[in-house]
Amino acid sequence: MLAVPLSAIGYALLTRERGPAWSGSAALLLSVLVIGQPEAVFSTTHGSLKGWPIVLLALAALTLGSGLVAARRT
């Protein structure tokens, strides 16, 4: 869960781009918040968190993809 945000930040360091660093940092912060206190971030009335890993994976893929697209435009 932490590999994709950290790799986006590493990619930003290599290419000297700000976009992937910002999106990687936001994804890293969200990941740490969810890992630390999932009930505070995803409070449900049903008491189930079955879909949250898929949501995090999709957000991480979108974050990395946006960083790669931004790098190709420059």
PEWORA-V132478 format. One record per residue. N is the residue number from 1. SS is DSSP state (A for helix, B for strand, O for the rest). Layout:
((N:SS) (N:SS))
This chain:
((1:O) (2:O) (3:A) (4:A) (5:A) (6:A) (7:A) (8:A) (9:A) (10:A) (11:A) (12:A) (13:A) (14:A) (15:A) (16:O) (17:O) (18:O) (19:A) (20:A) (21:A) (22:A) (23:A) (24:A) (25:A) (26:A) (27:A) (28:A) (29:A) (30:A) (31:A) (32:A) (33:A) (34:A) (35:A) (36:A) (37:O) (38:A) (39:A) (40:A) (41:A) (42:O) (43:O) (44:O) (45:O) (46:O) (47:O) (48:O) (49:O) (50:O) (51:O) (52:A) (53:A) (54:A) (55:A) (56:A) (57:A) (58:A) (59:A) (60:A) (61:A) (62:A) (63:A) (64:A) (65:A) (66:A) (67:A) (68:A) (69:A) (70:A) (71:A) (72:A) (73:A) (74:O))
